[in-house]
Structure formats: C-alpha cells, structure tokens
C-alpha cells in the first residue's frame, strides 16, 4: 500500500463516519462520499481544491479537515 493511500485509510478510520470524533459532528464532510476525493486533493492539490470549492458545501467542512491532515486552512 502506498503512503498516500495508507494516510487516507488511517485518516478515514480516525475521523470517518464511524469514529468517535465524527459522532460529535466536528468533521461533517467525512460523512459524505466526496470526503475521499477532498482528502486526496488536500494531499496533492490543496490550493486547486480551494479554488474549486464553490460554496455548495460549507467552507468550514473543508477547513476542519486541514488540521488532522496536517496542513493550514485553505479557505
């Protein structure tokens, strides 16, 4: 398994819909299928993702993932 995939698997296990933190609602984006795409883009093209984040989903959903992912907020 490559490093990026391992990181996605670990993050999804730690912050995904079945995790303790998700039950408190902090990482709402992880409850949606688009979350894996967002996590992958945060790894490879976070600023491009920020430009495409068009307000259909709340900005805080994306920014809430940045901390656990180890990067600063993008929006």
Backbone as XML, in Angstrom:
<?xml version="1.0"?>
<chain id="A" units="angstrom">
  <residue number="1" name="UNK">
    <atom name="N" x="0.850" y="-1.170" z="0.000"/>
    <atom name="CA" x="0.000" y="0.000" z="0.000"/>
    <atom name="C" x="0.898" y="1.235" z="0.000"/>
  </residue>
  <residue number="2" name="UNK">
    <atom name="N" x="0.611" y="2.197" z="-0.856"/>
    <atom name="CA" x="1.459" y="3.387" z="-0.898"/>
    <atom name="C" x="1.152" y="4.339" z="0.256"/>
  </residue>
  <residue number="3" name="UNK">
    <atom name="N" x="2.056" y="5.242" z="0.490"/>
    <atom name="CA" x="1.964" y="6.145" z="1.632"/>
    <atom name="C" x="0.694" y="6.993" z="1.606"/>
  </residue>
  <residue number="4" name="UNK">
    <atom name="N" x="0.322" y="7.508" z="0.448"/>
    <atom name="CA" x="-0.884" y="8.340" z="0.358"/>
    <atom name="C" x="-2.128" y="7.538" z="0.708"/>
  </residue>
  <residue number="5" name="UNK">
    <atom name="N" x="-2.194" y="6.338" z="0.181"/>
    <atom name="CA" x="-3.364" y="5.508" z="0.473"/>
    <atom name="C" x="-3.395" y="5.129" z="1.950"/>
  </residue>
  <residue number="6" name="UNK">
    <atom name="N" x="-2.250" y="4.791" z="2.511"/>
    <atom name="CA" x="-2.186" y="4.467" z="3.936"/>
    <atom name="C" x="-2.681" y="5.642" z="4.774"/>
  </residue>
  <residue number="7" name="UNK">
    <atom name="N" x="-2.278" y="6.822" z="4.381"/>
    <atom name="CA" x="-2.697" y="8.021" z="5.112"/>
    <atom name="C" x="-4.203" y="8.229" z="5.001"/>
  </residue>
  <residue number="8" name="UNK">
    <atom name="N" x="-4.763" y="8.028" z="3.804"/>
    <atom name="CA" x="-6.208" y="8.151" z="3.620"/>
    <atom name="C" x="-6.959" y="7.137" z="4.475"/>
  </residue>
  <residue number="9" name="UNK">
    <atom name="N" x="-6.474" y="5.903" z="4.466"/>
    <atom name="CA" x="-7.123" y="4.848" z="5.245"/>
    <atom name="C" x="-7.072" y="5.186" z="6.737"/>
  </residue>
  <residue number="10" name="UNK">
    <atom name="N" x="-5.909" y="5.628" z="7.211"/>
    <atom name="CA" x="-5.751" y="5.973" z="8.622"/>
    <atom name="C" x="-6.645" y="7.151" z="9.002"/>
  </residue>
  <residue number="11" name="UNK">
    <atom name="N" x="-6.632" y="8.196" z="8.180"/>
    <atom name="CA" x="-7.435" y="9.371" z="8.480"/>
    <atom name="C" x="-8.917" y="9.038" z="8.472"/>
  </residue>
  <residue number="12" name="UNK">
    <atom name="N" x="-9.341" y="8.253" z="7.499"/>
    <atom name="CA" x="-10.756" y="7.897" z="7.428"/>
    <atom name="C" x="-11.153" y="7.053" z="8.636"/>
  </residue>
  <residue number="13" name="UNK">
    <atom name="N" x="-10.257" y="6.169" z="9.086"/>
    <atom name="CA" x="-10.542" y="5.370" z="10.283"/>
    <atom name="C" x="-10.621" y="6.257" z="11.523"/>
  </residue>
  <residue number="14" name="UNK">
    <atom name="N" x="-9.733" y="7.238" z="11.615"/>
    <atom name="CA" x="-9.698" y="8.116" z="12.781"/>
    <atom name="C" x="-10.795" y="9.169" z="12.784"/>
  </residue>
  <residue number="15" name="UNK">
    <atom name="N" x="-11.197" y="9.630" z="11.587"/>
    <atom name="CA" x="-12.135" y="10.746" z="11.500"/>
    <atom name="C" x="-13.366" y="10.451" z="10.652"/>
  </residue>
  <residue number="16" name="UNK">
    <atom name="N" x="-13.512" y="9.234" z="10.193"/>
    <atom name="CA" x="-14.631" y="8.854" z="9.338"/>
    <atom name="C" x="-15.953" y="8.781" z="10.065"/>
  </residue>
  <residue number="17" name="UNK">
    <atom name="N" x="-16.999" y="8.398" z="9.362"/>
    <atom name="CA" x="-18.347" y="8.416" z="9.927"/>
    <atom name="C" x="-18.522" y="7.547" z="11.171"/>
  </residue>
  <residue number="18" name="UNK">
    <atom name="N" x="-17.726" y="6.519" z="11.323"/>
    <atom name="CA" x="-17.868" y="5.624" z="12.470"/>
    <atom name="C" x="-16.928" y="5.974" z="13.624"/>
  </residue>
  <residue number="19" name="UNK">
    <atom name="N" x="-16.112" y="6.994" z="13.467"/>
    <atom name="CA" x="-15.142" y="7.355" z="14.507"/>
    <atom name="C" x="-15.811" y="8.135" z="15.636"/>
  </residue>
  <residue number="20" name="UNK">
    <atom name="N" x="-15.121" y="8.181" z="16.768"/>
    <atom name="CA" x="-15.643" y="8.915" z="17.927"/>
    <atom name="C" x="-15.796" y="10.402" z="17.627"/>
  </residue>
  <residue number="21" name="UNK">
    <atom name="N" x="-14.825" y="10.980" z="16.927"/>
    <atom name="CA" x="-14.876" y="12.419" z="16.645"/>
    <atom name="C" x="-16.015" y="12.776" z="15.691"/>
  </residue>
  <residue number="22" name="UNK">
    <atom name="N" x="-16.323" y="11.894" z="14.761"/>
    <atom name="CA" x="-17.405" y="12.172" z="13.810"/>
    <atom name="C" x="-18.763" y="12.180" z="14.507"/>
  </residue>
  <residue number="23" name="UNK">
    <atom name="N" x="-18.879" y="11.396" z="15.557"/>
    <atom name="CA" x="-20.150" y="11.348" z="16.283"/>
    <atom name="C" x="-20.450" y="12.671" z="16.973"/>
  </residue>
  <residue number="24" name="UNK">
    <atom name="N" x="-19.426" y="13.495" z="17.165"/>
    <atom name="CA" x="-19.623" y="14.810" z="17.764"/>
    <atom name="C" x="-19.839" y="15.889" z="16.703"/>
  </residue>
  <residue number="25" name="UNK">
    <atom name="N" x="-19.763" y="15.513" z="15.420"/>
    <atom name="CA" x="-20.089" y="16.425" z="14.343"/>
    <atom name="C" x="-18.996" y="17.376" z="13.904"/>
  </residue>
  <residue number="26" name="UNK">
    <atom name="N" x="-17.787" y="17.263" z="14.418"/>
    <atom name="CA" x="-16.724" y="18.204" z="14.069"/>
    <atom name="C" x="-16.297" y="18.079" z="12.615"/>
  </residue>
  <residue number="27" name="UNK">
    <atom name="N" x="-16.211" y="16.878" z="12.105"/>
    <atom name="CA" x="-15.741" y="16.651" z="10.737"/>
    <atom name="C" x="-16.901" y="16.155" z="9.867"/>
  </residue>
  <residue number="28" name="UNK">
    <atom name="N" x="-17.834" y="17.036" z="9.642"/>
    <atom name="CA" x="-19.059" y="16.675" z="8.930"/>
    <atom name="C" x="-18.809" y="16.200" z="7.505"/>
  </residue>
  <residue number="29" name="UNK">
    <atom name="N" x="-17.785" y="16.713" z="6.864"/>
    <atom name="CA" x="-17.503" y="16.324" z="5.482"/>
    <atom name="C" x="-17.249" y="14.827" z="5.368"/>
  </residue>
  <residue number="30" name="UNK">
    <atom name="N" x="-16.668" y="14.219" z="6.385"/>
    <atom name="CA" x="-16.342" y="12.798" z="6.329"/>
    <atom name="C" x="-17.574" y="11.902" z="6.278"/>
  </residue>
  <residue number="31" name="UNK">
    <atom name="N" x="-18.736" y="12.432" z="6.537"/>
    <atom name="CA" x="-19.966" y="11.658" z="6.436"/>
    <atom name="C" x="-20.482" y="11.596" z="5.003"/>
  </residue>
  <residue number="32" name="UNK">
    <atom name="N" x="-19.797" y="12.285" z="4.094"/>
    <atom name="CA" x="-20.239" y="12.348" z="2.698"/>
    <atom name="C" x="-19.243" y="11.640" z="1.783"/>
  </residue>
  <residue number="33" name="UNK">
    <atom name="N" x="-19.726" y="11.029" z="0.718"/>
    <atom name="CA" x="-18.831" y="10.306" z="-0.203"/>
    <atom name="C" x="-17.723" y="11.183" z="-0.801"/>
  </residue>
  <residue number="34" name="UNK">
    <atom name="N" x="-17.968" y="12.465" z="-0.944"/>
    <atom name="CA" x="-16.972" y="13.362" z="-1.532"/>
    <atom name="C" x="-15.737" y="13.506" z="-0.640"/>
  </residue>
  <residue number="35" name="UNK">
    <atom name="N" x="-15.824" y="13.040" z="0.585"/>
    <atom name="CA" x="-14.713" y="13.227" z="1.527"/>
    <atom name="C" x="-13.411" y="12.593" z="1.044"/>
  </residue>
  <residue number="36" name="UNK">
    <atom name="N" x="-13.469" y="11.404" z="0.467"/>
    <atom name="CA" x="-12.232" y="10.772" z="-0.002"/>
    <atom name="C" x="-11.582" y="11.575" z="-1.117"/>
  </residue>
  <residue number="37" name="UNK">
    <atom name="N" x="-12.391" y="12.150" z="-1.978"/>
    <atom name="CA" x="-11.852" y="12.993" z="-3.046"/>
    <atom name="C" x="-11.218" y="14.241" z="-2.441"/>
  </residue>
  <residue number="38" name="UNK">
    <atom name="N" x="-11.893" y="14.837" z="-1.475"/>
    <atom name="CA" x="-11.364" y="16.038" z="-0.825"/>
    <atom name="C" x="-10.043" y="15.730" z="-0.125"/>
  </residue>
  <residue number="39" name="UNK">
    <atom name="N" x="-9.948" y="14.603" z="0.565"/>
    <atom name="CA" x="-8.713" y="14.233" z="1.251"/>
    <atom name="C" x="-7.570" y="14.012" z="0.260"/>
  </residue>
  <residue number="40" name="UNK">
    <atom name="N" x="-7.874" y="13.351" z="-0.838"/>
    <atom name="CA" x="-6.843" y="13.120" z="-1.856"/>
    <atom name="C" x="-6.373" y="14.444" z="-2.439"/>
  </residue>
  <residue number="41" name="UNK">
    <atom name="N" x="-7.292" y="15.353" z="-2.707"/>
    <atom name="CA" x="-6.932" y="16.663" z="-3.256"/>
    <atom name="C" x="-6.156" y="17.487" z="-2.231"/>
  </residue>
  <residue number="42" name="UNK">
    <atom name="N" x="-6.485" y="17.363" z="-0.958"/>
    <atom name="CA" x="-5.719" y="18.068" z="0.069"/>
    <atom name="C" x="-4.267" y="17.603" z="0.058"/>
  </residue>
  <residue number="43" name="UNK">
    <atom name="N" x="-4.048" y="16.358" z="-0.300"/>
    <atom name="CA" x="-2.682" y="15.816" z="-0.358"/>
    <atom name="C" x="-1.914" y="16.293" z="-1.567"/>
  </residue>
  <residue number="44" name="UNK">
    <atom name="N" x="-2.600" y="16.452" z="-2.673"/>
    <atom name="CA" x="-1.890" y="16.680" z="-3.929"/>
    <atom name="C" x="-2.089" y="18.062" z="-4.543"/>
  </residue>
  <residue number="45" name="UNK">
    <atom name="N" x="-3.225" y="18.682" z="-4.259"/>
    <atom name="CA" x="-3.516" y="19.969" z="-4.909"/>
    <atom name="C" x="-4.468" y="20.786" z="-4.052"/>
  </residue>
  <residue number="46" name="UNK">
    <atom name="N" x="-4.054" y="21.060" z="-2.822"/>
    <atom name="CA" x="-4.987" y="21.704" z="-1.886"/>
    <atom name="C" x="-5.438" y="23.080" z="-2.335"/>
  </residue>
  <residue number="47" name="UNK">
    <atom name="N" x="-4.567" y="23.858" z="-2.962"/>
    <atom name="CA" x="-4.975" y="25.199" z="-3.365"/>
    <atom name="C" x="-5.883" y="25.154" z="-4.595"/>
  </residue>
  <residue number="48" name="UNK">
    <atom name="N" x="-5.686" y="24.172" z="-5.452"/>
    <atom name="CA" x="-6.607" y="23.982" z="-6.573"/>
    <atom name="C" x="-7.986" y="23.593" z="-6.043"/>
  </residue>
  <residue number="49" name="UNK">
    <atom name="N" x="-8.008" y="22.748" z="-5.023"/>
    <atom name="CA" x="-9.275" y="22.369" z="-4.404"/>
    <atom name="C" x="-9.961" y="23.598" z="-3.820"/>
  </residue>
  <residue number="50" name="UNK">
    <atom name="N" x="-9.200" y="24.440" z="-3.156"/>
    <atom name="CA" x="-9.771" y="25.657" z="-2.568"/>
    <atom name="C" x="-10.396" y="26.542" z="-3.642"/>
  </residue>
  <residue number="51" name="UNK">
    <atom name="N" x="-9.759" y="26.629" z="-4.801"/>
    <atom name="CA" x="-10.307" y="27.446" z="-5.886"/>
    <atom name="C" x="-11.607" y="26.863" z="-6.438"/>
  </residue>
  <residue number="52" name="UNK">
    <atom name="N" x="-11.715" y="25.537" z="-6.419"/>
    <atom name="CA" x="-12.903" y="24.882" z="-6.961"/>
    <atom name="C" x="-14.031" y="24.736" z="-5.944"/>
  </residue>
  <residue number="53" name="UNK">
    <atom name="N" x="-13.717" y="24.921" z="-4.673"/>
    <atom name="CA" x="-14.721" y="24.798" z="-3.614"/>
    <atom name="C" x="-15.679" y="25.964" z="-3.777"/>
  </residue>
  <residue number="54" name="UNK">
    <atom name="N" x="-16.818" y="25.726" z="-4.354"/>
    <atom name="CA" x="-17.678" y="26.828" z="-4.814"/>
    <atom name="C" x="-18.813" y="27.209" z="-3.878"/>
  </residue>
  <residue number="55" name="UNK">
    <atom name="N" x="-18.740" y="26.790" z="-2.642"/>
    <atom name="CA" x="-19.774" y="27.189" z="-1.712"/>
    <atom name="C" x="-20.977" y="26.280" z="-1.661"/>
  </residue>
  <residue number="56" name="UNK">
    <atom name="N" x="-20.968" y="25.201" z="-2.447"/>
    <atom name="CA" x="-22.083" y="24.262" z="-2.373"/>
    <atom name="C" x="-22.070" y="23.509" z="-1.050"/>
  </residue>
  <residue number="57" name="UNK">
    <atom name="N" x="-20.882" y="23.342" z="-0.515"/>
    <atom name="CA" x="-20.711" y="22.765" z="0.817"/>
    <atom name="C" x="-20.072" y="23.844" z="1.688"/>
  </residue>
  <residue number="58" name="UNK">
    <atom name="N" x="-20.321" y="23.828" z="2.989"/>
    <atom name="CA" x="-19.750" y="24.869" z="3.858"/>
    <atom name="C" x="-18.217" y="24.877" z="3.851"/>
  </residue>
  <residue number="59" name="UNK">
    <atom name="N" x="-17.627" y="26.065" z="3.818"/>
    <atom name="CA" x="-16.164" y="26.203" z="3.848"/>
    <atom name="C" x="-15.563" y="25.526" z="5.074"/>
  </residue>
  <residue number="60" name="UNK">
    <atom name="N" x="-16.243" y="25.612" z="6.202"/>
    <atom name="CA" x="-15.681" y="25.035" z="7.425"/>
    <atom name="C" x="-15.514" y="23.524" z="7.311"/>
  </residue>
  <residue number="61" name="UNK">
    <atom name="N" x="-16.312" y="22.855" z="6.477"/>
    <atom name="CA" x="-16.146" y="21.409" z="6.307"/>
    <atom name="C" x="-14.761" y="21.100" z="5.774"/>
  </residue>
  <residue number="62" name="UNK">
    <atom name="N" x="-14.327" y="21.865" z="4.786"/>
    <atom name="CA" x="-13.000" y="21.636" z="4.222"/>
    <atom name="C" x="-11.918" y="22.058" z="5.211"/>
  </residue>
  <residue number="63" name="UNK">
    <atom name="N" x="-12.073" y="23.217" z="5.795"/>
    <atom name="CA" x="-11.069" y="23.698" z="6.748"/>
    <atom name="C" x="-10.943" y="22.787" z="7.966"/>
  </residue>
  <residue number="64" name="UNK">
    <atom name="N" x="-12.043" y="22.167" z="8.404"/>
    <atom name="CA" x="-11.987" y="21.262" z="9.544"/>
    <atom name="C" x="-11.121" y="20.034" z="9.267"/>
  </residue>
  <residue number="65" name="UNK">
    <atom name="N" x="-10.971" y="19.662" z="8.014"/>
    <atom name="CA" x="-10.126" y="18.514" z="7.672"/>
    <atom name="C" x="-8.650" y="18.874" z="7.625"/>
  </residue>
  <residue number="66" name="UNK">
    <atom name="N" x="-8.344" y="20.132" z="7.470"/>
    <atom name="CA" x="-6.948" y="20.551" z="7.303"/>
    <atom name="C" x="-6.094" y="20.272" z="8.538"/>
  </residue>
  <residue number="67" name="UNK">
    <atom name="N" x="-6.626" y="20.493" z="9.720"/>
    <atom name="CA" x="-5.867" y="20.246" z="10.946"/>
    <atom name="C" x="-5.434" y="18.795" z="11.088"/>
  </residue>
  <residue number="68" name="UNK">
    <atom name="N" x="-6.382" y="17.853" z="11.064"/>
    <atom name="CA" x="-5.990" y="16.452" z="11.162"/>
    <atom name="C" x="-5.091" y="16.007" z="10.012"/>
  </residue>
  <residue number="69" name="UNK">
    <atom name="N" x="-5.242" y="16.643" z="8.878"/>
    <atom name="CA" x="-4.453" y="16.275" z="7.708"/>
    <atom name="C" x="-3.047" y="16.865" z="7.797"/>
  </residue>
  <residue number="70" name="UNK">
    <atom name="N" x="-2.844" y="17.798" z="8.725"/>
    <atom name="CA" x="-1.516" y="18.347" z="8.953"/>
    <atom name="C" x="-1.152" y="19.540" z="8.090"/>
  </residue>
  <residue number="71" name="UNK">
    <atom name="N" x="-2.174" y="20.273" z="7.631"/>
    <atom name="CA" x="-1.915" y="21.475" z="6.821"/>
    <atom name="C" x="-2.739" y="22.630" z="7.388"/>
  </residue>
  <residue number="72" name="UNK">
    <atom name="N" x="-2.391" y="23.836" z="6.984"/>
    <atom name="CA" x="-3.166" y="25.002" z="7.390"/>
    <atom name="C" x="-4.463" y="25.079" z="6.613"/>
  </residue>
  <residue number="73" name="UNK">
    <atom name="N" x="-5.367" y="25.898" z="7.099"/>
    <atom name="CA" x="-6.650" y="26.066" z="6.406"/>
    <atom name="C" x="-6.420" y="26.571" z="4.980"/>
  </residue>
  <residue number="74" name="UNK">
    <atom name="N" x="-7.283" y="26.148" z="4.083"/>
    <atom name="CA" x="-7.141" y="26.545" z="2.681"/>
    <atom name="C" x="-8.184" y="27.576" z="2.256"/>
  </residue>
  <residue number="75" name="UNK">
    <atom name="N" x="-9.201" y="27.773" z="3.041"/>
    <atom name="CA" x="-10.237" y="28.750" z="2.700"/>
    <atom name="C" x="-10.325" y="29.809" z="3.778"/>
  </residue>
</chain>
